[in-house]
């Protein structure tokens, strides 16, 4: 099981701070693809998000974190 953690606009769209997601995934990208397919309203933002495990940014090609938690950090703008 993977637990996706949402922040900012993703949290509002998902209607929750966290979403447990069943499945066995090898990479972060594979897990994100399954999430986007299951929740199409999140798909466009998921593509632009950074992902983190704890305080470390993870790439989509990285293995799913051992604790199964992936935080999605939407892009920010400002100056």
Buried (B, 14 or more C-beta within 10 A) or exposed (E): EBEBBBBBBBBEBBEEEEBEBEEEBEBBBBBBBBBBEEBEEBBEBBEEBEBBBEEEEBEEEBEBBEEBBBBBBBEEEEE
